[in-house]
Amino acid sequence: MAPEPAIDPAVALQQWSLPEPWSVDLASAGANNTSLFVGTPVDRYVLRLYAQGDPASVRYEHGLLVALTAAELPFAVPLPVLTRDGQTFARVAMGESEVLASLTPVLPGTHPDPDNLRHVRLAGVALARLGQALASIVPPAGWAQYRPFGDLRRFHPLLDDPTEAIAAIPGLEEPDKRRLREMVAVVEDIAPSLYAQLPRRIIHRDYYAPNVLLTDGAVSAVLDFEFAGEDLQALDVAVVLAWWPLWGTEQDRWTVCEAFARGYASVEPLAPAEAEAVPTLARLQFATFLMHSVGRYRGGLAGWGEIATYVAQLALTFLAWLTPNEPLLTERLVAWTAHHDEVP
């Protein structure tokens, strides 16, 4: 996991006007940042410390959150609390360098039950509604996002060769590396034509169960917009269909995929060409996250070798299922899009 920044949280919290006393507990040491729960006599917050944070990309993420808050969505997003000087994030000294920090209120809810198909369906509905709201946002000059996933060789500044990235993954046997190289070859062969033909807009790009909260049987919040940016609309669906069934569910993958796809299509059906592209886009998101994780491993961030291996194993699990089922998946996605349910 990402290393916890060597900084006293109290130093960072001085950037905000919070009533004291404070209590601070680790929320998560995530892949790209560390999050701490902050308790005050009035409210609870999440203090986020960005590992190698880029001010321009944090500004992009926060700009989207501010815009979404005005979009009257039926669920919340984590709106940053303004610092004492009116900014959405703070620059906090850490030795001779600095760490970026943001503060957001703790949002109510629990993560979806991966075995509850209604939860899966509701998450599909929420993603489609989120996508519609993101489509109306025009980023101003000066915002900087992660590159489109299709820019695979330029996604991480320290790595421009997917084959080199796969070779660097710790603890991976050669037959598995070969399967991942074959996956990348398919992506690089097909993806350019998809990017030339399919619609784009700002999407979430990291929508999986830990980034969704539910309250009283309804989606109450969507979290973690760090990877949000302009990309193929259908990519958001591909990310979910690749990752969601791997998140501890006992349900059959087909059942989970159908529940999500029908929920999404009840708000905004994919075009047939988009549905047919989903298997390739699912491969693409695995390839992109491998480039991202190996790039950060190369950058010396502790624990990223393990993350790269974890992502690689998830990709191999998905490919083992997709290889014999791709024609049927494409056929069913088109059918689920054409004959979807009403909004649940």
C-alpha positions in Angstrom: 0.0 0.0 0.0 1.0 3.6 -0.3 3.3 4.8 2.5 1.8 6.9 5.1 3.3 10.4 4.7 5.7 11.3 7.5 3.7 14.2 8.8 1.9 15.0 12.0 -1.8 15.2 11.1 -2.2 18.1 13.5 0.1 20.1 11.4 -2.1 19.6 8.3 -5.3 20.2 10.3 -4.0 23.7 11.2 -4.9 24.6 7.6 -8.6 24.4 8.5 -10.8 26.1 11.1 -12.0 23.1 13.0 -13.2 23.1 16.6 -10.9 21.3 19.0 -10.1 18.8 20.5 -9.4 16.5 17.5 -9.2 12.7 17.4 -7.4 11.1 14.5 -7.6 7.5 13.3 -6.4 5.7 10.2 -9.2 5.2 7.7 -7.2 3.6 4.9 -3.7 3.5 3.5 -4.9 3.3 0.0 -3.2 2.8 -3.4 -2.7 6.5 -4.1 -3.1 8.3 -0.8 -3.6 7.9 3.0 -7.0 8.8 4.6 -7.5 9.6 8.2 -10.7 9.9 10.2 -10.8 13.2 12.1 -13.3 13.6 14.9 -14.3 17.0 16.3 -16.9 18.0 18.9 -19.2 18.8 16.1 -18.5 16.6 13.0 -16.3 13.9 11.6 -14.1 14.4 8.5 -11.7 12.5 6.3 -8.2 14.0 6.0 -6.7 12.9 2.8 -2.9 13.0 2.3 -1.9 12.6 -1.3 1.1 10.4 -2.1 3.1 12.3 -4.7 0.1 14.6 -5.3 0.1 16.8 -8.3 -1.6 20.2 -7.6 -3.1 20.4 -11.1 -4.7 17.0 -10.9 -6.0 17.6 -7.4 -7.5 20.8 -8.6 -9.2 18.9 -11.5 -10.7 16.4 -9.1 -11.9 19.0 -6.7 -13.3 21.1 -9.5 -15.5 18.1 -10.6 -16.7 17.6 -7.1 -17.7 21.3 -6.7 -19.5 21.2 -10.0 -21.3 17.9 -9.2 -22.5 19.3 -5.9 -24.5 21.9 -7.9 -25.9 19.2 -10.2 -28.7 18.1 -7.8 -27.7 14.4 -7.9 -29.8 12.0 -5.8 -26.6 11.1 -3.9 -23.7 13.0 -2.4 -20.1 13.3 -3.4 -17.2 14.3 -1.1 -17.1 18.1 -1.3 -13.8 19.5 0.0 -14.0 21.8 3.0 -12.3 25.1 2.2 -9.0 25.9 4.0 -8.5 29.0 6.1 -7.3 30.8 2.9 -10.3 29.6 0.8 -8.7 26.7 -1.1 -9.9 23.2 -1.6 -6.6 21.6 -0.6 -3.5 22.6 1.4 0.2 22.4 0.8 1.8 21.1 4.0 5.5 21.2 4.6 7.2 17.8 5.0 10.9 18.3 5.5 12.3 19.8 2.3 9.2 18.9 0.3 5.5 19.2 0.8 2.4 17.0 0.9 -1.0 17.9 -0.4 -3.9 17.5 2.0 -7.7 17.8 1.6 -10.6 17.6 4.1 -14.1 16.3 3.4 -17.0 15.5 5.7 -17.6 11.8 6.5 -20.6 10.8 4.3 -23.2 8.4 5.7 -23.7 4.9 4.4 -22.2 1.4 4.1 -20.6 -0.3 1.1 -22.9 -2.4 -1.1 -23.3 -6.1 -0.3 -21.7 -7.8 -3.2 -24.2 -10.6 -2.9 -27.2 -8.3 -3.0 -28.3 -8.0 -6.6 -30.5 -5.0 -5.8 -27.5 -3.2 -4.5 -25.6 -4.1 -7.7 -28.5 -2.8 -9.8 -28.8 0.4 -7.8 -25.1 1.0 -8.3 -25.6 0.7 -12.1 -28.4 3.3 -11.9 -26.2 5.7 -9.9 -23.3 5.4 -12.3 -25.5 6.3 -15.3 -26.9 9.3 -13.4 -23.4 10.3 -12.4 -22.2 10.0 -16.0 -25.0 12.3 -17.2 -24.0 14.9 -14.7 -20.3 14.7 -15.5 -21.2 15.1 -19.2 -22.4 18.6 -18.6 -19.1 19.8 -17.0 -16.7 21.8 -19.1 -13.3 21.8 -17.3 -11.6 25.2 -17.4 -8.1 25.8 -18.5 -5.5 24.8 -15.9 -7.2 21.6 -14.8 -5.1 18.5 -15.5 -6.5 15.0 -15.5 -4.9 11.5 -15.8 -4.6 10.8 -19.5 -7.3 8.7 -21.3 -6.8 5.0 -20.7 -6.3 4.5 -24.4 -3.0 6.5 -24.1 -1.5 3.4 -22.5 2.1 4.1 -23.3 1.8 7.7 -21.8 -0.3 7.0 -18.8 2.6 7.0 -16.4 5.6 9.3 -16.9 8.1 6.7 -15.7 7.0 3.9 -18.0 6.1 3.8 -21.7 6.4 0.1 -22.6 3.6 -2.3 -21.4 5.9 -5.3 -22.1 8.5 -3.8 -19.8 5.9 -3.2 -17.2 4.7 -6.8 -17.2 8.3 -8.1 -17.0 8.8 -5.9 -13.8 5.8 -7.3 -11.9 7.2 -9.2 -8.9 6.5 -12.9 -8.4 4.7 -13.5 -11.7 5.5 -16.7 -13.6 6.3 -16.6 -17.3 3.1 -18.2 -18.5 1.1 -15.5 -16.7 3.3 -12.8 -18.1 2.7 -14.2 -21.6 -1.1 -14.0 -21.0 -0.9 -10.4 -19.9 1.3 -9.5 -23.0 -1.4 -11.1 -25.2 -4.0 -9.0 -23.4 -2.0 -5.8 -24.1 -1.5 -6.8 -27.7 -5.3 -7.1 -28.2 -5.8 -3.8 -26.5 -3.3 -1.9 -28.6 -4.6 -3.5 -31.8 -8.3 -2.6 -31.2 -8.4 0.4 -28.9 -7.3 3.1 -31.4 -10.4 2.4 -33.6 -12.7 2.5 -30.6 -11.3 5.9 -29.6 -11.9 7.1 -33.1 -15.5 6.0 -33.2 -17.1 5.8 -29.8 -18.5 8.8 -27.7 -16.4 10.3 -25.0 -17.2 12.4 -21.9 -15.9 12.8 -18.3 -16.4 9.5 -16.5 -15.5 8.2 -13.0 -13.0 5.4 -14.2 -12.7 3.8 -10.7 -16.3 2.8 -9.9 -16.2 -0.3 -7.8 -17.9 -1.4 -4.6 -15.6 0.4 -2.0 -16.3 3.7 -3.7 -20.1 3.4 -3.4 -22.2 4.0 -0.2 -25.8 3.0 0.5 -28.2 4.2 3.1 -31.8 2.8 3.6 -31.6 0.7 0.4 -30.5 3.6 -1.8 -27.1 4.9 -3.1 -26.2 7.8 -0.7 -22.7 8.7 -2.0 -20.1 8.0 -4.6 -16.5 8.5 -3.5 -12.9 8.8 -4.9 -12.8 10.8 -8.1 -9.0 10.8 -8.4 -9.1 8.9 -11.7 -12.1 10.8 -13.1 -11.5 12.4 -16.5 -12.5 12.5 -20.2 -12.6 9.0 -21.7 -14.9 6.6 -23.6 -18.3 6.6 -22.0 -18.5 2.8 -22.2 -15.2 2.4 -20.2 -17.1 3.1 -17.0 -19.3 0.1 -17.6 -16.3 -2.0 -18.5 -14.5 -1.1 -15.3 -17.5 -2.3 -13.3 -18.0 -5.5 -15.1 -14.3 -6.4 -14.8 -13.9 -5.5 -11.1 -17.3 -5.8 -9.3 -17.7 -9.6 -9.5 -14.1 -10.0 -8.2 -15.0 -8.1 -5.0 -15.8 -10.9 -2.6 -19.1 -12.0 -4.2 -20.6 -15.5 -4.0 -22.9 -14.7 -6.9 -22.3 -16.0 -10.4 -20.5 -13.5 -12.5 -23.2 -13.5 -15.2 -25.8 -12.7 -12.5 -23.8 -9.7 -11.2 -23.0 -8.4 -14.7 -26.7 -8.6 -15.8 -27.9 -6.8 -12.6 -25.5 -3.9 -13.1 -25.9 -3.6 -16.9 -29.7 -3.6 -16.6 -29.6 -0.9 -13.8 -27.2 1.3 -15.9 -29.3 0.8 -19.1 -32.5 1.8 -17.3 -31.1 5.4 -17.2 -28.9 5.5 -20.2 -28.5 2.5 -22.5 -25.2 1.9 -24.3 -25.3 2.0 -28.1 -24.7 -1.5 -29.6 -21.2 -0.5 -30.7 -20.4 0.5 -27.1 -21.7 -2.7 -25.7 -19.6 -4.7 -28.2 -16.5 -2.7 -27.1 -16.9 -3.5 -23.4 -14.7 -6.7 -23.4 -11.8 -4.9 -25.1 -12.2 -1.9 -22.7 -12.2 -4.2 -19.7 -8.8 -5.5 -20.9 -7.7 -1.9 -21.4 -8.5 -0.9 -17.8 -6.5 -3.8 -16.4 -3.6 -2.9 -18.7 -3.8 0.8 -17.6 -3.8 0.0 -13.9 -0.8 -2.3 -14.4 1.1 0.6 -16.1 0.0 2.9 -13.3 1.0 0.5 -10.5 4.3 -0.6 -12.0 5.2 3.0 -12.7 4.6 3.9 -9.1 6.7 0.9 -8.1 9.5 2.2 -10.3 9.0 5.5 -8.6 10.0 4.0 -5.2 6.6 4.1 -3.5 6.6 1.3 -0.9 4.2 -1.5 -1.5 3.5 -0.9 -5.1 5.2 -4.1 -6.2 2.5 -6.0 -4.2 -0.2 -3.9 -5.7 1.0 -4.6 -9.3 1.0 -8.3 -8.5 -2.5 -8.1 -7.1 -3.8 -6.2 -10.1 -2.1 -8.8 -12.4 -3.7 -11.7 -10.6 -7.2 -10.0 -10.9 -6.5 -9.5 -14.6 -5.6 -13.1 -15.0 -8.7 -14.2 -13.2 -10.9 -12.1 -15.4 -9.1 -13.2 -18.6 -9.6 -16.9 -17.6 -13.4 -16.2 -17.5 -13.5 -13.8 -20.5 -11.6 -16.0 -23.0 -14.3 -18.7 -23.4 -17.2 -16.3 -22.8 -16.4 -13.2 -24.8 -18.9 -13.8 -27.7 -21.7 -14.6 -25.2 -20.8 -11.6 -23.1 -21.1 -9.3 -26.1 -24.4 -10.9 -27.1 -25.9 -10.5 -23.7 -24.7 -6.9 -23.2 -26.4 -5.9 -26.4 -29.6 -7.7 -25.2 -29.5 -6.2 -21.7 -29.1 -2.8 -23.2 -32.0 -3.2 -25.6 -34.3 -4.9 -23.1 -33.5 -3.2 -19.8 -35.5 -2.8 -16.6 -37.3 0.3 -15.4 -35.3 2.4 -12.9 -35.5 0.4 -9.6 
